[in-house]
Amino acid sequence: EESQKGNYKKAEEALEAAIALNPDFDGPYSHLADLLTKQGNKAKAQQVLEHCLEHVNPKGSEIAYSLGTTYLENGEYDKATRCINVCLEIDDCDVDAMMAMAQICAGRQDAAGEEAWL
């Protein structure tokens, strides 16, 4: 396990360096957030995704989906809806985004909305 922690730390440092070198490229942000989540640091992962979506690429569907599902897991349905809508604006047939919208509706106890997305 100690070896795994060392690898995570090196990967985290590399991704942070990539972001520092080119902060306007959204590629490493999702990888950093995934890595932080695997390390149990969901709050920092969420901050990374929020920063990327707000300041780097507001139309980044991968970032928007990851952040939307994070909000969904936290029961933050309005924020989740905004993020998932970014995905659906880009691709209105995005099955993963459609399923996330159904889950949002289910969380809101909106059976009709849930059925509409399924």
Summary of the structure (lengths in Angstrom):
residues: 118
radius of gyration: 15.6
end to end distance: 40.8
largest distance: 49.0
contacts: 348
relative contact order: 0.09
helix: 80%
strand: 0%
